[in-house]
Amino acid sequence: MIKKVSNYIKEHNLIKDGDRVLVGISGGADSVCLLHILSTLYEDTDVEFFTVHVHHGIRDEEADRDEAFVKALCQELKIGYSAYHYDVISLAKSEGLSEEEAGRKVRYEAFIKASRVFRCNKVAIAHNKNDNAETVLFNMFRGSAIKGLTGIDSIITMKTDEGSITIIRPLLSVSREEIEAYLEEHNIPYQDDSTNFSNLYTRNKIRNQLLSYAKDEINKNVIDNITNASGHISEAYDFIEQSIKGRYETIVTKNGASFEYDNNVIEQEHIVIQKGIVRKILGELAGSLKDIEAKHVEAVLSLSKKQVGKMIHLPYGMIAFREYDKIRVYIASDKTKNNQPSIHEAEILKDILIPGRTDIDESSLYLETEVFDFKIKRSFPKNSCMKWFDYDKIENTLKLRTRKPGDYLQIDSQGGRKKLKDYFIDLKIPKNERDRLLLVADGNHIIWIMGYGNRISEKYKISDNTKRILSMILINAKEKNNDR
C-alpha cells in the first residue's frame, strides 16, 4: 500500500523536495494512516511534516479523548502538533449553516492558521477512494453540474475567509478497507468517531446505507466503479473546459464588477458550452462554485427567453438581469437589495468653458474645447472622442450634463426631432445606463451624446456655410499620462 500511495503522489506531483506539509489529523483511521505513511515515505528527506487537530466541541469526552490521542501520537513520531477548539453548534446556528458545513468551515480556518504558525506551503488531508465515491453521489443528488461528478481533486488551491491554501490528498488511490487493513497489519491504533455511525448526516446515509446496500446487493466493486467513472468524466470535463475557456474569452465582457454576454452570440454555441460559460461567470463573480448548481446555470440561460428587465436572484447575492440583447450578472449592493439603483445617478451639470478645459467631477475625464475659423479644404477627424460643430448655430451656454425631461435630438437636415428617451429605446440602451450618459446640451437640444454611437445633432453639423468651428475632445487623463 505504501508503494501505491507513493506512486500516486509522484503521478500527481503532490509533494516536492523542500515542502513543509501540514497534515490534518482527527485521530480516525484515515488520518492516522496518512500520517504514518507520509512520515515513513519521507523519513530521510528534506520534506517536513506538522500536524493540526480540530476539536469541534460536539462529542464532549470523546472529542477530548481524540485530542489527547493525537497529541500523544505526534509526540511519539516527533512531529510538530497544534490544536484548535471551536463551538461548531453555536457557529452553525449563528450563520445559518448545517453542522456539517460549519465543521468544514472551521477545519479549513484551522488549516490556514496552523500553516502560518509552521510556515507550511501545503496541507495534506486523508480523503480516500470511498470519500470520492460518496462525494460523486452526494453531488449528483444535489443536482450538480459535470464538475461535481468528477469527484475529489488530488490537489487544489482553496480560498477561505482566512486566506488561500494548497490542499493535497495523497490517499485518493486507496479504499477505506485498504487503510484499515494497513493499520491492522502494522498494529497501529486509531480512534473511532461515533458520529460516523450515525445516519443523522447526509454523507453518513450515503456511506452507511446507500453504498453499503449497493456493495452487498448490486456490485461488490461499486466504490472502484464509481471512482473509475468519475475519472472518465474528469477527462471529458478537462477537454470541455478548454473549449469553454476559448469561447468565454470571446463572448464574455467584464464591465467593472459585472459580467455581460450577448444572447444572440451565446445561443450559437452548443448547449454544453453555453452552460459552461455561465457557470464560469458565476464562479468568477462569487469566487467559489460551492452551492452553484445546474439549476442556477439553467435559470440564467432561461433569461434570454424572458422579457427585458427580468431578473433572477442567485447564491452569494448575485443577480442576473435581462437587458435588451444582453444578460448582465453582478452582485447586489445594499442599495440594489432595497430596489434602489446601484449606479451613481447624481445629476452632472457644468457650464462648458469655451475655449478651455472642463473637468468632469469624480472622474479622470475632461472636455477640451477650441474655436477656429472654418477652412473648406480642412479634413474632419473621425474620432469618437472628438467632434466638430458649427459654432454660430449654438444658441445658449453649452452644458455638460446628464439627461432631463424634454431633451431631444435633431435627426435629419429638415429639422426632424426625436425625444431623447425614444432615441435611447431605439438604440436599446439599458435603463440603468441612460441616467449616467454624458451629454452636451444647448438648452434641451442635445448636440452630442457621448458613448453608444457618439451621435451628434444634425443641426450643428458643419456645412459649406459654416464660418467658425467649435472642436470638442473628451480626454481621459489617466490614459494620457500612461502614454507619456
C-alpha positions in Angstrom: 0.0 0.0 0.0 2.9 2.4 0.7 4.1 1.9 -2.8 0.6 2.6 -4.2 0.4 5.8 -2.3 3.9 6.8 -3.3 3.2 6.2 -7.0 0.0 8.3 -6.7 1.9 11.2 -5.1 4.6 11.1 -7.8 2.0 10.8 -10.6 0.1 13.9 -9.4 3.2 15.8 -8.3 1.7 16.3 -4.8 4.9 16.6 -2.7 8.2 18.1 -3.8 11.6 18.4 -2.2 11.7 21.1 0.5 7.9 21.1 1.1 6.6 21.8 4.6 3.4 19.9 4.8 0.7 20.3 7.4 -1.3 17.0 8.0 -4.9 17.3 9.2 -5.4 14.6 11.7 -8.6 13.7 13.6 -7.4 10.6 15.2 -9.5 8.4 13.0 -8.2 5.5 10.8 -7.8 7.6 7.6 -5.8 10.5 9.0 -3.7 8.2 11.3 -2.8 6.1 8.3 -1.9 9.2 6.2 0.4 10.5 8.9 2.2 7.1 9.3 2.6 6.6 5.6 3.9 10.1 4.9 6.4 10.0 7.8 7.6 6.7 6.6 7.9 7.7 2.9 9.8 10.9 3.6 11.8 9.9 6.7 15.2 10.6 5.2 14.3 13.6 3.0 14.1 17.3 3.4 10.3 17.3 3.4 9.0 18.3 6.8 5.6 17.4 8.4 3.5 19.1 11.0 0.0 18.3 12.3 -3.2 20.1 13.1 -6.2 18.8 15.1 -9.6 20.4 15.3 -11.8 20.0 18.3 -15.4 20.7 17.1 -16.9 21.0 20.6 -19.6 18.4 19.7 -18.7 15.0 21.2 -17.6 16.1 24.7 -15.4 13.4 26.4 -15.0 11.5 23.1 -13.6 14.6 21.4 -11.3 15.2 24.4 -10.1 11.6 24.1 -9.3 12.1 20.4 -7.3 15.3 21.0 -5.2 13.5 23.7 -4.6 10.6 21.4 -3.4 12.8 18.5 -1.1 14.8 20.8 0.5 11.6 22.1 0.8 10.1 18.6 2.6 13.3 17.4 4.9 13.3 20.4 5.8 9.6 19.6 6.5 10.4 16.0 8.3 13.6 17.0 6.1 15.7 14.7 5.1 19.3 15.4 1.5 19.4 16.8 -1.2 22.1 17.1 -4.9 22.0 18.1 -7.8 24.4 17.6 -11.1 24.5 19.5 -14.4 25.7 18.0 -18.0 25.6 19.1 -19.5 24.3 15.8 -23.1 24.0 17.1 -23.2 27.7 18.0 -21.5 28.7 14.8 -24.0 26.7 12.7 -26.9 28.4 14.4 -25.5 31.9 14.2 -24.6 31.6 10.5 -27.5 29.5 9.4 -25.3 26.5 8.4 -25.7 22.8 8.9 -23.3 21.3 11.4 -21.5 19.6 8.5 -20.9 22.9 6.8 -19.9 24.7 9.9 -17.5 21.9 10.8 -15.9 22.1 7.3 -15.6 25.8 7.6 -13.7 25.7 11.0 -11.4 22.9 9.8 -10.1 24.9 6.9 -9.8 28.0 9.1 -7.6 26.0 11.4 -5.6 24.6 8.5 -4.7 28.1 7.4 -3.8 29.3 10.9 -1.6 26.3 11.6 0.0 26.6 8.2 1.1 30.1 9.1 2.4 29.0 12.5 4.5 26.2 11.0 5.2 28.0 7.7 3.7 25.2 5.7 3.1 25.5 2.0 0.7 22.6 1.7 -2.0 20.8 3.7 -2.5 17.0 3.4 -5.9 15.6 4.2 -7.0 12.0 4.3 -9.7 11.7 1.7 -9.7 8.3 0.2 -11.4 6.3 -2.6 -14.6 5.8 -0.6 -14.9 9.5 0.2 -14.6 10.1 -3.5 -17.5 7.8 -4.3 -19.6 9.4 -1.6 -18.8 12.8 -3.0 -19.9 11.9 -6.5 -23.2 10.6 -5.3 -23.7 13.5 -2.9 -23.2 16.0 -5.7 -25.4 14.0 -8.1 -28.3 14.1 -5.6 -27.8 17.8 -5.1 -28.2 18.5 -8.8 -24.6 19.1 -9.6 -23.2 20.1 -13.0 -20.5 18.0 -14.7 -17.7 19.3 -12.4 -19.4 17.8 -9.3 -19.3 14.3 -10.9 -15.6 14.4 -11.5 -15.0 13.6 -7.8 -12.4 14.9 -5.4 -9.3 16.6 -6.9 -5.9 15.4 -5.8 -4.6 18.9 -5.4 -6.5 22.3 -5.3 -5.9 25.8 -4.1 -8.7 26.9 -1.8 -9.8 30.4 -0.8 -11.3 30.9 2.7 -12.1 33.9 4.9 -8.6 33.4 6.4 -6.7 33.2 3.1 -5.6 30.7 0.5 -4.1 27.2 1.0 -3.0 24.4 -1.3 -4.7 21.1 -0.4 -3.3 17.7 -1.3 -5.0 14.3 -1.0 -2.4 11.5 -1.1 -4.8 8.7 -0.2 -7.3 9.0 -3.1 -6.0 5.9 -4.8 -6.7 3.6 -1.8 -10.0 2.4 -0.2 -11.1 2.6 3.4 -10.8 -1.2 3.5 -7.1 -1.0 2.4 -6.5 1.7 5.1 -8.0 -0.4 7.9 -6.0 -3.5 6.7 -2.8 -1.5 6.7 -3.3 -0.2 10.3 -4.2 -3.7 11.5 -1.1 -5.2 9.7 1.2 -2.7 11.4 -0.6 -2.8 14.7 -1.3 1.0 14.6 -4.1 2.2 16.9 -6.7 4.8 16.0 -9.9 6.3 17.3 -13.5 5.6 16.2 -15.7 8.7 15.8 -19.2 7.8 16.9 -20.8 10.3 14.6 -19.6 8.3 11.6 -22.0 5.6 12.6 -25.0 8.0 12.9 -27.3 8.4 10.0 -28.2 11.9 11.1 -25.9 13.4 8.4 -26.4 13.1 4.6 -23.0 11.8 3.9 -23.3 9.1 6.6 -26.6 8.0 5.0 -24.8 7.6 1.6 -21.9 5.8 3.3 -23.7 3.5 5.7 -27.0 2.8 3.9 -26.8 3.5 0.1 -23.2 2.4 -0.7 -23.4 -0.5 1.8 -26.6 -1.8 0.1 -25.1 -1.3 -3.4 -22.0 -3.2 -2.4 -23.9 -6.1 -0.9 -26.8 -6.3 -3.3 -25.7 -4.9 -6.7 -21.9 -4.9 -7.2 -19.1 -5.5 -4.7 -16.8 -3.3 -6.7 -19.2 -0.3 -6.5 -16.5 2.0 -5.0 -14.0 1.2 -7.7 -16.6 1.6 -10.4 -17.8 5.0 -9.2 -14.2 6.1 -8.9 -13.4 4.9 -12.4 -16.5 6.6 -13.8 -15.6 9.9 -12.1 -12.1 9.6 -13.7 -13.6 9.2 -17.2 -15.9 12.2 -16.6 -12.9 14.2 -15.3 -11.1 13.6 -18.6 -14.0 14.7 -20.6 -14.5 17.7 -18.3 -10.9 18.9 -18.9 -11.5 18.8 -22.7 -14.8 20.7 -22.4 -13.2 23.3 -20.1 -10.5 24.1 -22.6 -13.3 24.7 -25.2 -15.3 26.8 -22.8 -12.3 28.9 -21.9 -11.7 29.9 -25.5 -15.3 30.8 -26.1 -15.6 32.6 -22.8 -12.8 34.9 -23.6 -14.5 35.8 -26.9 -18.1 36.1 -25.7 -18.0 37.5 -22.1 -17.2 41.1 -21.3 -16.2 42.2 -17.8 -17.6 45.7 -17.2 -16.4 46.9 -13.8 -17.9 44.5 -11.2 -20.3 42.8 -13.6 -20.1 40.3 -16.4 -22.1 40.6 -19.7 -22.7 38.5 -22.8 -24.9 38.9 -25.9 -27.8 36.4 -26.1 -27.6 36.2 -29.9 -23.9 35.3 -29.8 -24.0 32.7 -27.0 -27.1 30.9 -28.5 -24.9 30.0 -31.5 -22.8 27.7 -29.2 -23.6 24.1 -28.2 -25.6 24.0 -25.0 -22.7 22.4 -23.1 -20.5 25.5 -24.0 -23.4 27.8 -23.0 -23.8 26.2 -19.6 -20.0 26.2 -19.1 -19.7 29.9 -19.9 -22.5 30.8 -17.5 -21.0 28.6 -14.8 -17.6 30.2 -15.3 -19.2 33.7 -14.9 -20.9 32.7 -11.6 -17.7 31.1 -10.3 -15.6 34.2 -11.2 -18.1 36.6 -9.7 -18.8 34.6 -6.5 -15.2 33.5 -6.0 -16.4 29.9 -5.5 -18.5 27.3 -7.2 -19.8 25.9 -3.9 -23.6 26.0 -3.8 -23.7 26.8 -7.6 -25.9 24.1 -9.0 -27.1 23.2 -12.5 -30.5 24.8 -11.8 -28.8 28.2 -11.3 -27.0 28.0 -14.6 -30.2 27.0 -16.4 -32.1 29.8 -14.8 -29.5 32.4 -16.1 -29.7 30.9 -19.6 -33.5 31.0 -19.5 -33.5 34.8 -19.2 -32.8 35.0 -22.9 -36.5 34.0 -23.4 -37.8 36.4 -20.8 -38.9 40.0 -21.2 -36.5 42.9 -20.9 -35.9 43.9 -17.2 -36.5 40.4 -15.8 -34.0 39.4 -13.1 -33.3 36.3 -11.0 -31.5 36.1 -7.6 -28.7 33.6 -7.2 -26.4 32.4 -4.4 -23.8 34.8 -2.9 -26.1 37.8 -3.5 -25.6 37.5 -7.3 -28.3 38.9 -9.7 -28.7 38.0 -13.4 -30.5 40.8 -15.3 -32.0 40.7 -18.8 -31.2 43.9 -20.7 -32.1 44.1 -24.5 -29.8 41.6 -26.3 -27.6 41.1 -23.2 -27.5 39.3 -19.9 -25.7 41.1 -17.1 -24.6 39.2 -13.9 -23.5 41.2 -10.9 -23.5 41.1 -7.1 -26.2 43.1 -5.5 -25.1 46.0 -3.3 -27.0 47.2 -0.3 -28.8 49.7 -2.5 -29.9 47.2 -5.1 -31.2 44.9 -2.4 -33.5 47.7 -1.4 -34.6 48.2 -5.0 -32.5 51.3 -5.3 -30.1 52.0 -8.2 -26.6 50.7 -7.5 -25.0 53.2 -10.0 -24.1 56.8 -9.4 -27.0 58.8 -10.6 -26.3 62.2 -9.2 -27.0 64.8 -11.8 -24.0 66.3 -13.6 -24.4 69.9 -14.6 -21.5 72.1 -15.6 -21.0 75.0 -17.9 -18.6 74.1 -20.7 -15.7 76.5 -20.9 -15.1 77.7 -24.5 -12.3 77.7 -25.3 -10.7 75.8 -22.4 -10.9 72.7 -20.3 -13.9 71.5 -18.3 -13.3 68.8 -15.7 -15.8 66.1 -15.0 -16.3 65.6 -11.3 -15.3 62.3 -9.7 -13.5 61.0 -12.8 -10.3 61.4 -14.7 -12.2 62.7 -17.7 -12.2 66.3 -19.0 -13.5 68.1 -22.1 -11.2 70.3 -24.1 -12.6 72.9 -26.5 -11.3 75.3 -29.1 -12.9 77.7 -31.6 -11.3 78.4 -35.0 -12.2 79.7 -38.5 -13.5 77.2 -41.0 -11.4 76.3 -44.0 -13.2 74.4 -46.8 -10.4 72.1 -47.5 -9.7 71.1 -44.0 -10.4 67.4 -43.2 -12.6 66.4 -40.3 -11.3 63.8 -37.8 -13.2 60.5 -37.5 -12.7 60.1 -33.7 -15.4 59.0 -31.3 -13.9 61.2 -28.6 -13.5 64.3 -30.8 -16.4 66.2 -32.5 -16.6 69.4 -34.6 -19.7 71.7 -34.6 -20.9 74.8 -36.3 -20.2 77.3 -33.5 -22.6 80.1 -34.8 -25.6 77.8 -34.6 -25.3 77.4 -30.8 -27.9 79.5 -29.0 -27.2 79.1 -25.3 -24.3 78.4 -22.9 -23.4 74.8 -23.5 -23.9 72.5 -20.6 -22.2 69.2 -19.8 -24.8 67.1 -18.0 -26.9 64.0 -17.8 -30.4 63.8 -19.3 -33.5 65.8 -18.3 -37.2 65.7 -19.2 -37.8 67.4 -22.6 -34.4 66.6 -24.1 -34.4 66.0 -27.8 -32.1 65.4 -30.8 -32.4 66.7 -34.4 -32.2 63.6 -36.5 -32.2 65.0 -40.1 -31.4 68.1 -42.1 -35.0 69.0 -42.5 -35.4 69.7 -38.7 -37.0 66.4 -37.7 -36.7 65.8 -34.0 -36.8 62.7 -31.7 -37.2 62.7 -28.0 -34.0 61.6 -26.3 -35.9 58.9 -24.4 -37.2 57.4 -27.7 -33.7 57.6 -29.2 -32.4 55.6 -26.2 -35.1 53.0 -26.6 -34.4 52.6 -30.3 -30.7 52.2 -29.6 -31.6 49.6 -26.9 -29.6 51.4 -24.2 -30.4 49.7 -20.8 -32.5 51.9 -18.4 -29.8 51.8 -15.8 -27.3 53.2 -18.2 -29.3 56.1 -19.5 -29.1 58.3 -16.5 -25.3 58.3 -16.4 -24.6 59.0 -20.1 -22.8 62.3 -20.6 -24.5 64.8 -22.8 -23.5 68.2 -24.3 -26.7 70.3 -24.3 -27.8 73.6 -25.9 -30.8 74.1 -23.7 -32.9 71.0 -24.2 -31.3 70.3 -27.6 -28.7 67.6 -27.2 -25.8 68.3 -29.6 -23.6 65.3 -28.6 -24.4 62.0 -26.9 -21.1 60.6 -25.5 -21.0 56.8 -25.9 -23.5 54.4 -27.6 -22.7 55.7 -31.1 -21.5 59.1 -30.1 -24.3 60.7 -32.0 -24.3 64.4 -32.7 -27.3 66.5 -33.7 -27.9 67.2 -37.4 -28.5 70.9 -36.7 -24.9 71.6 -35.6 -23.1 69.7 -38.3 -20.6 71.6 -40.4 -21.7 72.8 -43.9 -20.3 75.0 -46.7 -21.9 77.9 -44.9 -20.1 77.4 -41.6 -17.8 80.2 -40.6 -16.5 79.2 -37.2 -15.9 75.7 -35.8 -16.2 74.5 -32.2 -14.0 71.4 -31.6 -14.6 69.3 -28.6 -12.5 66.4 -27.4 -13.1 64.1 -24.4 -9.8 63.1 -22.8 -9.0 60.5 -20.1 -6.2 62.0 -18.0 -5.1 58.5 -16.8 -4.7 57.2 -20.3 -3.0 60.4 -21.4 -0.5 60.1 -18.5 0.1 56.4 -19.3 1.0 57.3 -22.9 3.8 59.6 -21.8 
